[in-house]
Amino acid sequence: MKLQQAMETLSHEKRTAILDGATRVFRERGYEGASMSMITAAAGVSKGTIYQHFEGKAALFGATVSRECERMLGQVFRTIPADGDLADLLRDIGNGFLSMLTSPHAMAVERIVTAEAARFPELAEAFFAAGPARAIASMAELLAGQVALGRLCVADTAFAAEQFFMLCQTRVVLRNKLAIPTTAEDRARVVEEAVAVFIRAYRV
C-alpha cells in the first residue's frame, strides 16, 4: 500500500513538472514553435515520461489549459450562497469572469489558439473544451438553480450563460487584446450594466 502511494505521489509530481514546463514553453514559443524536446528540457524529464502521461503535444497543451482553467474557474464559481441577492451573485461571477479573461495567462493562451486554430483544429477543440465549455456549463448549472428558486425564467440556461459572459466583455476585452488600456472603473461599469441587462431580460 505504501509503495503504491509512493508511486502515485511520484507520478503526480512528474505530471506537475511536465505541465509546469510545458506551460512555460508554450507561453514563450507558442504552439507550433514549442517542441517536445524543449518541453522535456523545461520539465526535467525524459520524452518517454511525457508520453506515459500524454498522447502528444495537443493533449499536453489541452492539459495545461485545463489545469489553469480549473484553478481560475474555481475562483469565479467559488462557494456563493445560491439564495443570496441575485444581483450580488451575478456581479460577483461577472467580476471574477472578467478578471480571469483579461489575466496575462488567459490572454497569452487565447493568442496562441487564435493564431494556430486554422492549422491545428484539435488545438482549438482542446482549448474550448477545457475553458469556455466548462465555464458555460458551470454558469448554466447556476442559472438552473436560480430558475428552480423561481427567480429567473430561462428556457435555455446554456445559451443564457453565454449571453451573460458576452455582456461582461463589452468595451474591455477587445481593447485589452489590442493593448488599449482600460480602467477598474470601466470594468466595474461593464459588469454592473451586464447584471442589470441580464436581470431585466430573465427576471420572473
Backbone as JSON Lines, residues from 0, in Angstrom:
{"i":0,"aa":"M","n":[0.83,-1.21,0.0],"ca":[0.0,0.0,0.0],"c":[0.87,1.26,0.0]}
{"i":1,"aa":"K","n":[1.91,1.25,0.86],"ca":[2.8,2.41,0.92],"c":[3.55,2.59,-0.39]}
{"i":2,"aa":"L","n":[3.96,1.47,-1.01],"ca":[4.66,1.53,-2.3],"c":[3.76,2.13,-3.37]}
{"i":3,"aa":"Q","n":[2.5,1.72,-3.37],"ca":[1.55,2.24,-4.36],"c":[1.35,3.74,-4.17]}
{"i":4,"aa":"Q","n":[1.2,4.15,-2.9],"ca":[1.03,5.58,-2.62],"c":[2.25,6.38,-3.04]}
{"i":5,"aa":"A","n":[3.44,5.81,-2.8],"ca":[4.68,6.49,-3.19],"c":[4.75,6.64,-4.7]}
{"i":6,"aa":"M","n":[4.34,5.59,-5.43],"ca":[4.36,5.65,-6.89],"c":[3.36,6.67,-7.41]}
{"i":7,"aa":"E","n":[2.18,6.72,-6.78],"ca":[1.17,7.69,-7.2],"c":[1.64,9.11,-6.93]}
{"i":8,"aa":"T","n":[2.33,9.3,-5.8],"ca":[2.87,10.63,-5.48],"c":[3.92,11.03,-6.5]}
{"i":9,"aa":"L","n":[4.82,10.09,-6.83],"ca":[5.85,10.36,-7.82],"c":[5.23,10.67,-9.17]}
{"i":10,"aa":"S","n":[4.21,9.89,-9.56],"ca":[3.54,10.12,-10.83],"c":[2.91,11.5,-10.86]}
{"i":11,"aa":"H","n":[2.29,11.9,-9.75],"ca":[1.67,13.23,-9.67],"c":[2.73,14.32,-9.78]}
{"i":12,"aa":"E","n":[3.86,14.11,-9.11],"ca":[4.94,15.09,-9.17],"c":[5.5,15.21,-10.59]}
{"i":13,"aa":"K","n":[5.64,14.09,-11.27],"ca":[6.13,14.11,-12.65],"c":[5.15,14.85,-13.55]}
{"i":14,"aa":"R","n":[3.85,14.55,-13.38],"ca":[2.83,15.2,-14.21],"c":[2.84,16.72,-13.98]}
{"i":15,"aa":"T","n":[2.98,17.12,-12.71],"ca":[3.02,18.54,-12.38],"c":[4.24,19.2,-13.02]}
{"i":16,"aa":"A","n":[5.39,18.52,-12.95],"ca":[6.62,19.06,-13.55],"c":[6.46,19.21,-15.06]}
{"i":17,"aa":"I","n":[5.83,18.22,-15.68],"ca":[5.61,18.28,-17.13],"c":[4.72,19.45,-17.49]}
{"i":18,"aa":"L","n":[3.62,19.61,-16.76],"ca":[2.69,20.7,-17.06],"c":[3.32,22.06,-16.79]}
{"i":19,"aa":"D","n":[4.1,22.16,-15.73],"ca":[4.79,23.43,-15.44],"c":[5.75,23.78,-16.57]}
{"i":20,"aa":"G","n":[6.53,22.79,-16.99],"ca":[7.5,23.04,-18.07],"c":[6.81,23.36,-19.38]}
{"i":21,"aa":"A","n":[5.75,22.62,-19.7],"ca":[5.02,22.86,-20.95],"c":[4.38,24.24,-20.95]}
{"i":22,"aa":"T","n":[3.84,24.66,-19.82],"ca":[3.21,25.99,-19.73],"c":[4.23,27.07,-20.06]}
{"i":23,"aa":"R","n":[5.43,26.95,-19.51],"ca":[6.47,27.95,-19.78],"c":[6.85,27.96,-21.26]}
{"i":24,"aa":"V","n":[7.02,26.79,-21.83],"ca":[7.45,26.71,-23.23],"c":[6.36,27.22,-24.17]}
{"i":25,"aa":"F","n":[5.12,26.82,-23.95],"ca":[4.03,27.28,-24.8],"c":[3.89,28.8,-24.73]}
{"i":26,"aa":"R","n":[4.07,29.34,-23.53],"ca":[3.93,30.79,-23.36],"c":[5.04,31.54,-24.09]}
{"i":27,"aa":"E","n":[6.24,30.97,-24.07],"ca":[7.39,31.64,-24.69],"c":[7.47,31.41,-26.2]}
{"i":28,"aa":"R","n":[7.09,30.21,-26.65],"ca":[7.32,29.82,-28.04],"c":[6.06,29.71,-28.88]}
{"i":29,"aa":"G","n":[4.88,29.75,-28.24],"ca":[3.66,29.48,-28.98],"c":[3.49,27.98,-29.15]}
{"i":30,"aa":"Y","n":[2.44,27.58,-29.86],"ca":[2.18,26.14,-30.01],"c":[3.1,25.51,-31.05]}
{"i":31,"aa":"E","n":[3.13,26.07,-32.24],"ca":[3.94,25.47,-33.31],"c":[5.42,25.54,-32.97]}
{"i":32,"aa":"G","n":[5.84,26.63,-32.33],"ca":[7.25,26.8,-32.02],"c":[7.74,25.93,-30.86]}
{"i":33,"aa":"A","n":[6.8,25.38,-30.11],"ca":[7.19,24.54,-28.97],"c":[7.43,23.11,-29.44]}
{"i":34,"aa":"S","n":[8.55,22.56,-29.09],"ca":[8.86,21.17,-29.44],"c":[8.83,20.32,-28.18]}
{"i":35,"aa":"M","n":[8.64,19.03,-28.37],"ca":[8.64,18.13,-27.22],"c":[10.01,18.1,-26.55]}
{"i":36,"aa":"S","n":[11.07,18.32,-27.34],"ca":[12.41,18.38,-26.76],"c":[12.55,19.56,-25.81]}
{"i":37,"aa":"M","n":[12.01,20.7,-26.23],"ca":[12.04,21.88,-25.36],"c":[11.27,21.62,-24.07]}
{"i":38,"aa":"I","n":[10.13,20.96,-24.2],"ca":[9.29,20.7,-23.03],"c":[9.96,19.72,-22.09]}
{"i":39,"aa":"T","n":[10.61,18.7,-22.63],"ca":[11.3,17.74,-21.76],"c":[12.43,18.43,-21.01]}
{"i":40,"aa":"A","n":[13.12,19.33,-21.69],"ca":[14.21,20.06,-21.04],"c":[13.67,20.96,-19.94]}
{"i":41,"aa":"A","n":[12.57,21.66,-20.22],"ca":[11.99,22.58,-19.24],"c":[11.42,21.82,-18.04]}
{"i":42,"aa":"A","n":[10.88,20.61,-18.3],"ca":[10.27,19.83,-17.24],"c":[11.28,18.99,-16.47]}
{"i":43,"aa":"G","n":[12.45,18.77,-17.07],"ca":[13.46,17.95,-16.42],"c":[13.11,16.48,-16.41]}
{"i":44,"aa":"V","n":[12.43,16.02,-17.46],"ca":[12.06,14.6,-17.57],"c":[12.43,14.1,-18.96]}
{"i":45,"aa":"S","n":[12.24,12.81,-19.19],"ca":[12.52,12.24,-20.49],"c":[11.28,12.29,-21.37]}
{"i":46,"aa":"K","n":[11.47,12.15,-22.68],"ca":[10.33,12.1,-23.59],"c":[9.43,10.91,-23.26]}
{"i":47,"aa":"G","n":[10.05,9.8,-22.88],"ca":[9.27,8.62,-22.53],"c":[8.33,8.89,-21.38]}
{"i":48,"aa":"T","n":[8.79,9.66,-20.4],"ca":[7.95,10.01,-19.25],"c":[6.76,10.86,-19.69]}
{"i":49,"aa":"I","n":[7.02,11.8,-20.59],"ca":[5.92,12.64,-21.08],"c":[4.87,11.8,-21.79]}
{"i":50,"aa":"Y","n":[5.34,10.89,-22.64],"ca":[4.38,10.08,-23.4],"c":[3.67,9.04,-22.54]}
{"i":51,"aa":"Q","n":[4.17,8.79,-21.34],"ca":[3.44,7.95,-20.4],"c":[2.21,8.67,-19.88]}
{"i":52,"aa":"H","n":[2.26,10.01,-19.87],"ca":[1.17,10.8,-19.32],"c":[0.29,11.45,-20.39]}
{"i":53,"aa":"F","n":[0.88,11.74,-21.56],"ca":[0.15,12.49,-22.59],"c":[0.41,11.86,-23.96]}
{"i":54,"aa":"E","n":[-0.64,11.87,-24.81],"ca":[-0.53,11.25,-26.14],"c":[0.36,12.05,-27.08]}
{"i":55,"aa":"G","n":[0.36,13.35,-26.93],"ca":[1.15,14.19,-27.82],"c":[1.06,15.64,-27.41]}
{"i":56,"aa":"K","n":[1.54,16.52,-28.29],"ca":[1.62,17.94,-27.95],"c":[0.24,18.56,-27.77]}
{"i":57,"aa":"A","n":[-0.72,18.18,-28.6],"ca":[-2.07,18.74,-28.49],"c":[-2.7,18.37,-27.15]}
{"i":58,"aa":"A","n":[-2.54,17.11,-26.76],"ca":[-3.09,16.67,-25.47],"c":[-2.39,17.38,-24.32]}
{"i":59,"aa":"L","n":[-1.11,17.61,-24.48],"ca":[-0.34,18.3,-23.44],"c":[-0.79,19.76,-23.33]}
{"i":60,"aa":"F","n":[-0.99,20.4,-24.47],"ca":[-1.46,21.79,-24.44],"c":[-2.84,21.85,-23.78]}
{"i":61,"aa":"G","n":[-3.73,20.94,-24.17],"ca":[-5.05,20.91,-23.58],"c":[-5.0,20.73,-22.08]}
{"i":62,"aa":"A","n":[-4.07,19.9,-21.6],"ca":[-3.95,19.66,-20.17],"c":[-3.45,20.9,-19.43]}
{"i":63,"aa":"T","n":[-2.54,21.65,-20.05],"ca":[-2.06,22.88,-19.4],"c":[-3.18,23.9,-19.29]}
{"i":64,"aa":"V","n":[-3.99,24.01,-20.35],"ca":[-5.13,24.92,-20.33],"c":[-6.15,24.46,-19.31]}
{"i":65,"aa":"S","n":[-6.44,23.16,-19.29],"ca":[-7.43,22.61,-18.37],"c":[-7.05,22.87,-16.92]}
{"i":66,"aa":"R","n":[-5.78,22.7,-16.61],"ca":[-5.32,22.91,-15.23],"c":[-5.51,24.36,-14.81]}
{"i":67,"aa":"E","n":[-5.13,25.29,-15.69],"ca":[-5.26,26.7,-15.36],"c":[-6.72,27.11,-15.28]}
{"i":68,"aa":"C","n":[-7.54,26.58,-16.2],"ca":[-8.97,26.91,-16.19],"c":[-9.64,26.39,-14.92]}
{"i":69,"aa":"E","n":[-9.25,25.2,-14.5],"ca":[-9.82,24.64,-13.29],"c":[-9.52,25.54,-12.09]}
{"i":70,"aa":"R","n":[-8.29,26.03,-12.04],"ca":[-7.92,26.93,-10.95],"c":[-8.7,28.23,-11.01]}
{"i":71,"aa":"M","n":[-8.76,28.83,-12.19],"ca":[-9.43,30.13,-12.34],"c":[-10.94,30.01,-12.15]}
{"i":72,"aa":"L","n":[-11.54,28.97,-12.75],"ca":[-12.98,28.81,-12.63],"c":[-13.37,28.49,-11.2]}
{"i":73,"aa":"G","n":[-12.48,27.85,-10.47],"ca":[-12.74,27.6,-9.06],"c":[-12.87,28.9,-8.28]}
{"i":74,"aa":"Q","n":[-12.14,29.92,-8.71],"ca":[-12.24,31.23,-8.07],"c":[-13.5,31.98,-8.53]}
{"i":75,"aa":"V","n":[-13.83,31.85,-9.81],"ca":[-15.02,32.54,-10.33],"c":[-16.28,31.97,-9.71]}
{"i":76,"aa":"F","n":[-16.36,30.64,-9.64],"ca":[-17.55,29.98,-9.12],"c":[-17.31,29.42,-7.73]}
{"i":77,"aa":"R","n":[-16.61,30.18,-6.92],"ca":[-16.36,29.72,-5.56],"c":[-17.7,29.65,-4.82]}
{"i":78,"aa":"T","n":[-17.68,29.03,-3.66],"ca":[-18.93,28.8,-2.93],"c":[-19.62,30.12,-2.61]}
{"i":79,"aa":"I","n":[-20.76,30.34,-3.25],"ca":[-21.55,31.55,-3.04],"c":[-22.96,31.1,-2.67]}
{"i":80,"aa":"P","n":[-23.58,31.68,-1.63],"ca":[-24.93,31.28,-1.26],"c":[-25.89,31.45,-2.43]}
{"i":81,"aa":"A","n":[-26.49,30.36,-2.89],"ca":[-27.39,30.42,-4.04],"c":[-28.64,31.21,-3.75]}
{"i":82,"aa":"D","n":[-29.0,31.31,-2.47],"ca":[-30.23,32.03,-2.12],"c":[-29.96,33.47,-1.7]}
{"i":83,"aa":"G","n":[-28.72,33.94,-1.92],"ca":[-28.41,35.33,-1.62],"c":[-29.0,36.26,-2.67]}
{"i":84,"aa":"D","n":[-28.65,37.52,-2.58],"ca":[-29.17,38.51,-3.54],"c":[-28.71,38.15,-4.95]}
{"i":85,"aa":"L","n":[-29.65,38.11,-5.9],"ca":[-29.36,37.69,-7.26],"c":[-28.36,38.62,-7.93]}
{"i":86,"aa":"A","n":[-28.55,39.93,-7.78],"ca":[-27.63,40.89,-8.41],"c":[-26.22,40.73,-7.86]}
{"i":87,"aa":"D","n":[-26.12,40.53,-6.55],"ca":[-24.8,40.34,-5.94],"c":[-24.13,39.07,-6.47]}
{"i":88,"aa":"L","n":[-24.92,38.02,-6.62],"ca":[-24.4,36.75,-7.13],"c":[-23.85,36.92,-8.54]}
{"i":89,"aa":"L","n":[-24.63,37.53,-9.42],"ca":[-24.2,37.73,-10.8],"c":[-23.03,38.7,-10.89]}
{"i":90,"aa":"R","n":[-23.06,39.71,-10.06],"ca":[-21.97,40.71,-10.06],"c":[-20.65,40.05,-9.66]}
{"i":91,"aa":"D","n":[-20.71,39.19,-8.65],"ca":[-19.51,38.52,-8.18],"c":[-18.93,37.62,-9.28]}
{"i":92,"aa":"I","n":[-19.81,36.88,-9.94],"ca":[-19.36,35.99,-11.02],"c":[-18.84,36.82,-12.19]}
{"i":93,"aa":"G","n":[-19.54,37.88,-12.55],"ca":[-19.12,38.73,-13.66],"c":[-17.75,39.33,-13.44]}
{"i":94,"aa":"N","n":[-17.5,39.83,-12.23],"ca":[-16.19,40.41,-11.92],"c":[-15.09,39.35,-11.97]}
{"i":95,"aa":"G","n":[-15.39,38.18,-11.43],"ca":[-14.41,37.1,-11.46],"c":[-14.12,36.64,-12.88]}
{"i":96,"aa":"F","n":[-15.17,36.53,-13.69],"ca":[-15.01,36.11,-15.08],"c":[-14.18,37.11,-15.87]}
{"i":97,"aa":"L","n":[-14.47,38.39,-15.7],"ca":[-13.74,39.41,-16.45],"c":[-12.28,39.47,-16.02]}
{"i":98,"aa":"S","n":[-12.03,39.31,-14.73],"ca":[-10.64,39.29,-14.26],"c":[-9.9,38.1,-14.84]}
{"i":99,"aa":"M","n":[-10.57,36.95,-14.89],"ca":[-9.96,35.75,-15.46],"c":[-9.65,35.95,-16.93]}
{"i":100,"aa":"L","n":[-10.62,36.48,-17.66],"ca":[-10.49,36.6,-19.11],"c":[-9.38,37.58,-19.51]}
{"i":101,"aa":"T","n":[-9.13,38.57,-18.68],"ca":[-8.13,39.58,-19.02],"c":[-6.81,39.36,-18.3]}
{"i":102,"aa":"S","n":[-6.66,38.2,-17.63],"ca":[-5.39,37.9,-16.97],"c":[-4.32,37.65,-18.04]}
{"i":103,"aa":"P","n":[-3.07,37.95,-17.73],"ca":[-1.99,37.74,-18.72],"c":[-1.95,36.31,-19.25]}
{"i":104,"aa":"H","n":[-2.14,35.33,-18.37],"ca":[-2.06,33.94,-18.83],"c":[-3.19,33.61,-19.79]}
{"i":105,"aa":"A","n":[-4.41,34.0,-19.44],"ca":[-5.56,33.7,-20.31],"c":[-5.41,34.36,-21.67]}
{"i":106,"aa":"M","n":[-4.93,35.58,-21.68],"ca":[-4.77,36.28,-22.95],"c":[-3.64,35.67,-23.78]}
{"i":107,"aa":"A","n":[-2.59,35.2,-23.12],"ca":[-1.5,34.56,-23.85],"c":[-1.98,33.26,-24.49]}
{"i":108,"aa":"V","n":[-2.76,32.48,-23.76],"ca":[-3.29,31.23,-24.3],"c":[-4.21,31.49,-25.47]}
{"i":109,"aa":"E","n":[-5.08,32.49,-25.34],"ca":[-6.01,32.79,-26.43],"c":[-5.27,33.25,-27.68]}
{"i":110,"aa":"R","n":[-4.21,34.0,-27.51],"ca":[-3.41,34.43,-28.67],"c":[-2.83,33.22,-29.39]}
{"i":111,"aa":"I","n":[-2.33,32.26,-28.62],"ca":[-1.76,31.05,-29.22],"c":[-2.83,30.3,-30.0]}
{"i":112,"aa":"V","n":[-3.99,30.1,-29.38],"ca":[-5.06,29.33,-30.02],"c":[-5.57,30.03,-31.27]}
{"i":113,"aa":"T","n":[-5.78,31.34,-31.18],"ca":[-6.27,32.1,-32.33],"c":[-5.3,32.03,-33.5]}
{"i":114,"aa":"A","n":[-4.01,32.11,-33.2],"ca":[-3.0,32.1,-34.25],"c":[-2.89,30.73,-34.92]}
{"i":115,"aa":"E","n":[-3.13,29.65,-34.16],"ca":[-2.87,28.31,-34.67],"c":[-4.12,27.5,-35.0]}
{"i":116,"aa":"A","n":[-5.32,28.02,-34.72],"ca":[-6.54,27.22,-34.83],"c":[-6.79,26.69,-36.23]}
{"i":117,"aa":"A","n":[-6.51,27.5,-37.26],"ca":[-6.78,27.06,-38.64],"c":[-5.91,25.86,-39.02]}
{"i":118,"aa":"R","n":[-4.66,25.86,-38.57],"ca":[-3.75,24.76,-38.92],"c":[-3.86,23.58,-37.96]}
{"i":119,"aa":"F","n":[-4.27,23.87,-36.72],"ca":[-4.36,22.81,-35.71],"c":[-5.74,22.85,-35.05]}
{"i":120,"aa":"P","n":[-6.77,22.38,-35.76],"ca":[-8.13,22.44,-35.2],"c":[-8.26,21.68,-33.9]}
{"i":121,"aa":"E","n":[-7.44,20.64,-33.69],"ca":[-7.5,19.89,-32.43],"c":[-7.1,20.77,-31.25]}
{"i":122,"aa":"L","n":[-6.26,21.76,-31.54],"ca":[-5.84,22.69,-30.5],"c":[-7.02,23.55,-30.06]}
{"i":123,"aa":"A","n":[-7.78,24.06,-31.03],"ca":[-8.95,24.88,-30.72],"c":[-9.99,24.07,-29.96]}
{"i":124,"aa":"E","n":[-10.17,22.81,-30.36],"ca":[-11.13,21.95,-29.69],"c":[-10.73,21.69,-28.24]}
{"i":125,"aa":"A","n":[-9.45,21.46,-28.02],"ca":[-8.97,21.21,-26.67],"c":[-9.14,22.45,-25.8]}
{"i":126,"aa":"F","n":[-8.85,23.61,-26.37],"ca":[-8.99,24.87,-25.64],"c":[-10.45,25.12,-25.28]}
{"i":127,"aa":"F","n":[-11.34,24.94,-26.25],"ca":[-12.76,25.21,-25.99],"c":[-13.31,24.27,-24.93]}
{"i":128,"aa":"A","n":[-12.94,23.0,-25.0],"ca":[-13.44,22.03,-24.03],"c":[-12.92,22.33,-22.63]}
{"i":129,"aa":"A","n":[-11.66,22.75,-22.54],"ca":[-11.04,22.98,-21.24],"c":[-11.48,24.29,-20.59]}
{"i":130,"aa":"G","n":[-11.76,25.31,-21.41],"ca":[-12.09,26.62,-20.86],"c":[-13.52,27.06,-21.05]}
{"i":131,"aa":"P","n":[-13.85,27.61,-22.23],"ca":[-15.2,28.15,-22.44],"c":[-16.33,27.16,-22.15]}
{"i":132,"aa":"A","n":[-16.2,25.93,-22.61],"ca":[-17.28,24.96,-22.4],"c":[-17.51,24.7,-20.92]}
{"i":133,"aa":"R","n":[-16.45,24.63,-20.15],"ca":[-16.59,24.39,-18.71],"c":[-17.21,25.6,-18.01]}
{"i":134,"aa":"A","n":[-16.8,26.79,-18.43],"ca":[-17.37,27.99,-17.83],"c":[-18.87,28.09,-18.14]}
{"i":135,"aa":"I","n":[-19.24,27.8,-19.37],"ca":[-20.66,27.85,-19.77],"c":[-21.46,26.82,-18.98]}
{"i":136,"aa":"A","n":[-20.92,25.62,-18.84],"ca":[-21.63,24.57,-18.11],"c":[-21.83,24.94,-16.65]}
{"i":137,"aa":"S","n":[-20.8,25.53,-16.03],"ca":[-20.9,25.94,-14.63],"c":[-21.93,27.05,-14.46]}
{"i":138,"aa":"M","n":[-21.91,28.02,-15.38],"ca":[-22.88,29.11,-15.3],"c":[-24.29,28.62,-15.57]}
{"i":139,"aa":"A","n":[-24.43,27.7,-16.52],"ca":[-25.75,27.15,-16.84],"c":[-26.33,26.42,-15.62]}
{"i":140,"aa":"E","n":[-25.49,25.7,-14.92],"ca":[-25.93,24.99,-13.72],"c":[-26.39,25.98,-12.65]}
{"i":141,"aa":"L","n":[-25.63,27.06,-12.5],"ca":[-26.01,28.08,-11.53],"c":[-27.33,28.73,-11.89]}
{"i":142,"aa":"L","n":[-27.53,29.03,-13.18],"ca":[-28.79,29.64,-13.62],"c":[-29.96,28.68,-13.44]}
{"i":143,"aa":"A","n":[-29.71,27.4,-13.66],"ca":[-30.77,26.41,-13.46],"c":[-31.22,26.42,-11.99]}
{"i":144,"aa":"G","n":[-30.26,26.61,-11.09],"ca":[-30.6,26.71,-9.68],"c":[-31.47,27.92,-9.38]}
{"i":145,"aa":"Q","n":[-31.18,29.03,-10.05],"ca":[-31.98,30.24,-9.86],"c":[-33.39,30.08,-10.46]}
{"i":146,"aa":"V","n":[-33.48,29.33,-11.54],"ca":[-34.8,29.02,-12.12],"c":[-35.6,28.18,-11.14]}
{"i":147,"aa":"A","n":[-34.94,27.2,-10.53],"ca":[-35.61,26.33,-9.57],"c":[-36.1,27.11,-8.35]}
{"i":148,"aa":"L","n":[-35.37,28.17,-8.0],"ca":[-35.78,29.01,-6.87],"c":[-36.9,29.98,-7.26]}
{"i":149,"aa":"G","n":[-37.27,30.0,-8.55],"ca":[-38.34,30.88,-9.0],"c":[-37.92,32.31,-9.23]}
{"i":150,"aa":"R","n":[-36.61,32.55,-9.35],"ca":[-36.12,33.91,-9.53],"c":[-35.98,34.31,-10.99]}
{"i":151,"aa":"L","n":[-35.63,33.33,-11.83],"ca":[-35.41,33.6,-13.24],"c":[-36.29,32.71,-14.09]}
{"i":152,"aa":"C","n":[-36.61,33.19,-15.28],"ca":[-37.34,32.4,-16.27],"c":[-36.42,32.25,-17.48]}
{"i":153,"aa":"V","n":[-35.73,31.11,-17.55],"ca":[-34.74,30.88,-18.6],"c":[-35.04,29.53,-19.25]}
{"i":154,"aa":"A","n":[-35.33,29.56,-20.54],"ca":[-35.64,28.31,-21.25],"c":[-34.37,27.53,-21.59]}
{"i":155,"aa":"D","n":[-33.32,28.25,-21.96],"ca":[-32.06,27.61,-22.36],"c":[-30.94,28.2,-21.51]}
{"i":156,"aa":"T","n":[-30.59,27.53,-20.42],"ca":[-29.62,28.09,-19.48],"c":[-28.22,28.19,-20.07]}
{"i":157,"aa":"A","n":[-27.86,27.26,-20.95],"ca":[-26.52,27.32,-21.57],"c":[-26.42,28.54,-22.47]}
{"i":158,"aa":"F","n":[-27.47,28.81,-23.24],"ca":[-27.47,29.98,-24.12],"c":[-27.43,31.27,-23.29]}
{"i":159,"aa":"A","n":[-28.22,31.31,-22.22],"ca":[-28.24,32.49,-21.35],"c":[-26.89,32.69,-20.68]}
{"i":160,"aa":"A","n":[-26.22,31.59,-20.35],"ca":[-24.89,31.7,-19.74],"c":[-23.92,32.38,-20.7]}
{"i":161,"aa":"E","n":[-23.95,31.97,-21.97],"ca":[-23.09,32.61,-22.97],"c":[-23.43,34.08,-23.13]}
{"i":162,"aa":"Q","n":[-24.72,34.39,-23.1],"ca":[-25.13,35.8,-23.21],"c":[-24.53,36.63,-22.09]}
{"i":163,"aa":"F","n":[-24.62,36.11,-20.87],"ca":[-24.1,36.86,-19.73],"c":[-22.59,37.08,-19.86]}
{"i":164,"aa":"F","n":[-21.88,36.03,-20.25],"ca":[-20.43,36.18,-20.4],"c":[-20.08,37.18,-21.5]}
{"i":165,"aa":"M","n":[-20.84,37.2,-22.58],"ca":[-20.56,38.16,-23.65],"c":[-20.85,39.58,-23.19]}
{"i":166,"aa":"L","n":[-21.92,39.76,-22.43],"ca":[-22.22,41.09,-21.89],"c":[-21.07,41.6,-21.02]}
{"i":167,"aa":"C","n":[-20.45,40.69,-20.29],"ca":[-19.36,41.07,-19.38],"c":[-18.07,41.45,-20.12]}
{"i":168,"aa":"Q","n":[-18.02,41.19,-21.42],"ca":[-16.82,41.5,-22.18],"c":[-16.89,42.87,-22.87]}
{"i":169,"aa":"T","n":[-18.06,43.5,-22.82],"ca":[-18.26,44.77,-23.51],"c":[-17.19,45.8,-23.15]}
{"i":170,"aa":"R","n":[-16.64,46.43,-24.16],"ca":[-15.74,47.58,-24.03],"c":[-14.4,47.28,-23.37]}
{"i":171,"aa":"V","n":[-14.21,46.11,-22.82],"ca":[-12.97,45.81,-22.11],"c":[-12.11,44.8,-22.83]}
{"i":172,"aa":"V","n":[-12.67,43.63,-23.15],"ca":[-11.86,42.52,-23.63],"c":[-11.19,42.82,-24.96]}
{"i":173,"aa":"L","n":[-11.93,43.32,-25.94],"ca":[-11.33,43.64,-27.23],"c":[-10.23,44.68,-27.07]}
{"i":174,"aa":"R","n":[-10.46,45.69,-26.27],"ca":[-9.45,46.72,-26.05],"c":[-8.19,46.12,-25.42]}
{"i":175,"aa":"N","n":[-8.38,45.22,-24.47],"ca":[-7.21,44.59,-23.85],"c":[-6.42,43.78,-24.86]}
{"i":176,"aa":"K","n":[-7.12,43.09,-25.77],"ca":[-6.43,42.31,-26.8],"c":[-5.61,43.21,-27.71]}
{"i":177,"aa":"L","n":[-6.08,44.43,-27.91],"ca":[-5.39,45.39,-28.77],"c":[-4.43,46.28,-27.99]}
{"i":178,"aa":"A","n":[-4.22,45.93,-26.71],"ca":[-3.31,46.69,-25.83],"c":[-3.77,48.13,-25.63]}
{"i":179,"aa":"I","n":[-5.08,48.34,-25.7],"ca":[-5.66,49.65,-25.39],"c":[-6.06,49.64,-23.93]}
{"i":180,"aa":"P","n":[-5.54,50.55,-23.13],"ca":[-5.77,50.5,-21.67],"c":[-7.25,50.64,-21.3]}
{"i":181,"aa":"T","n":[-7.64,49.91,-20.27],"ca":[-8.96,50.08,-19.65],"c":[-8.73,50.26,-18.15]}
{"i":182,"aa":"T","n":[-9.72,50.81,-17.48],"ca":[-9.56,51.1,-16.05],"c":[-10.46,50.2,-15.2]}
{"i":183,"aa":"A","n":[-10.2,50.22,-13.91],"ca":[-11.05,49.48,-12.98],"c":[-12.48,50.01,-13.03]}
{"i":184,"aa":"E","n":[-12.62,51.3,-13.26],"ca":[-13.96,51.89,-13.37],"c":[-14.68,51.37,-14.61]}
{"i":185,"aa":"D","n":[-13.95,51.22,-15.71],"ca":[-14.53,50.65,-16.93],"c":[-15.09,49.26,-16.64]}
{"i":186,"aa":"R","n":[-14.3,48.45,-15.98],"ca":[-14.69,47.06,-15.72],"c":[-15.89,46.99,-14.79]}
{"i":187,"aa":"A","n":[-15.85,47.82,-13.76],"ca":[-16.97,47.82,-12.81],"c":[-18.27,48.22,-13.51]}
{"i":188,"aa":"R","n":[-18.18,49.2,-14.38],"ca":[-19.38,49.64,-15.09],"c":[-19.9,48.56,-16.03]}
{"i":189,"aa":"V","n":[-18.99,47.91,-16.73],"ca":[-19.38,46.84,-17.66],"c":[-20.14,45.74,-16.93]}
{"i":190,"aa":"V","n":[-19.58,45.29,-15.81],"ca":[-20.23,44.21,-15.06],"c":[-21.56,44.67,-14.49]}
{"i":191,"aa":"E","n":[-21.61,45.88,-13.98],"ca":[-22.85,46.4,-13.41],"c":[-23.96,46.45,-14.46]}
{"i":192,"aa":"E","n":[-23.62,46.94,-15.64],"ca":[-24.62,47.02,-16.72],"c":[-24.99,45.62,-17.23]}
{"i":193,"aa":"A","n":[-24.02,44.71,-17.27],"ca":[-24.31,43.35,-17.71],"c":[-25.31,42.69,-16.77]}
{"i":194,"aa":"V","n":[-25.11,42.88,-15.49],"ca":[-26.03,42.31,-14.49],"c":[-27.42,42.92,-14.65]}
{"i":195,"aa":"A","n":[-27.49,44.23,-14.83],"ca":[-28.78,44.9,-14.95],"c":[-29.54,44.43,-16.19]}
{"i":196,"aa":"V","n":[-28.84,44.34,-17.32],"ca":[-29.47,43.91,-18.56],"c":[-29.95,42.46,-18.43]}
{"i":197,"aa":"F","n":[-29.11,41.61,-17.86],"ca":[-29.43,40.19,-17.75],"c":[-30.67,39.99,-16.86]}
{"i":198,"aa":"I","n":[-30.7,40.69,-15.74],"ca":[-31.84,40.54,-14.83],"c":[-33.12,41.06,-15.47]}
{"i":199,"aa":"R","n":[-33.02,42.16,-16.18],"ca":[-34.22,42.69,-16.86],"c":[-34.75,41.69,-17.89]}
{"i":200,"aa":"A","n":[-33.86,41.0,-18.55],"ca":[-34.26,40.07,-19.59],"c":[-34.88,38.79,-19.04]}
{"i":201,"aa":"Y","n":[-34.37,38.31,-17.89],"ca":[-34.77,36.98,-17.43],"c":[-35.47,36.92,-16.08]}
{"i":202,"aa":"R","n":[-35.61,38.06,-15.42],"ca":[-36.26,38.01,-14.12],"c":[-37.73,37.61,-14.27]}
{"i":203,"aa":"V","n":[-38.21,36.84,-13.33],"ca":[-39.62,36.41,-13.35],"c":[-40.5,37.61,-13.14]}
